[in-house]
Amino acid sequence: MRIEIVGHQIEVTPALRDTILAKLDKLGRYSDDLIDGRVTLSVERLEKKIDATLNLSGHTVHAEASDEDMYNAIDQLLDKLVRQVTKHKEKQTQHRSDQSIRTAEAD
């Protein structure tokens, strides 16, 4: 999975980059459909904000988080992304199982 990390009014340090990449690699456990993504870090007054847009095969997932500490915001963002990715995966598996039931009834 290719991840682009961009900073607005903040320098993306190697420590931040490594933390973000390590956290997002954990998303691979939840879905194999991850293609690429874009993570944007920004600062507004005292709030550190992070938002991410991930492209899955046939679907796009977007989440935002903010906190006074950037690392806490990264953790919050990861929680939101995990929920969305697992929800998408469950919908796909349920949709596939529904199709097989329909075809079985038609025969």
SULDA-V982897 format. One record per backbone hydrogen bond with DSSP energy under -0.5 kcal/mol. NH is the residue of the N-H (numbers start at 1). CO is the residue of the C=O. E is the energy in kcal/mol with one decimal. If there is no record, write none. Layout:
BEGIN
nh = <NH/NH>
co = <CO/CO>
e = <E/E>
END
This chain:
BEGIN
nh = <2/3/4/5/6/6/8/9/13/17/18/19/20/21/22/23/24/25/26/26/27/28/29/30/31/35/36/37/38/39/40/41/42/43/44/47/48/49/49/50/51/52/53/54/55/56/56/57/58/59/61/63/65/67/73/74/75/76/77/78/79/80/81/82/83/84/85/86/87/88/89/90/91/92/93/94/95/96/97/98/99/100/101/102/103/104/105/106/107>
co = <35/1/37/3/4/39/41/7/11/13/14/15/16/17/18/19/20/21/22/23/24/25/26/27/27/55/55/2/53/4/51/6/49/8/47/44/67/42/47/65/40/63/38/61/36/54/59/33/56/56/54/52/50/48/69/70/71/72/73/74/75/76/77/78/79/80/81/82/83/84/85/86/87/88/89/90/91/92/93/94/95/96/97/98/99/100/101/102/103>
e = <-1.4/-0.5/-2.3/-0.5/-0.5/-2.9/-3.4/-0.6/-1.1/-2.6/-2.7/-2.2/-2.6/-2.4/-2.3/-2.3/-2.6/-1.7/-0.7/-0.8/-1.1/-1.3/-1.4/-1.2/-1.3/-3.0/-1.0/-2.0/-2.3/-3.2/-3.0/-3.0/-2.6/-0.8/-2.6/-2.3/-3.3/-3.0/-0.5/-2.7/-2.1/-2.6/-2.4/-3.1/-3.1/-0.6/-3.3/-0.9/-0.9/-1.4/-3.0/-2.2/-2.4/-2.1/-1.9/-2.1/-1.9/-2.3/-2.4/-2.4/-2.0/-2.0/-2.5/-2.6/-2.0/-2.1/-2.8/-2.5/-2.0/-2.3/-2.3/-2.6/-2.2/-2.0/-2.5/-2.4/-2.5/-2.3/-2.1/-2.3/-1.8/-1.7/-1.6/-2.1/-2.2/-1.6/-2.0/-1.8/-1.0>
END
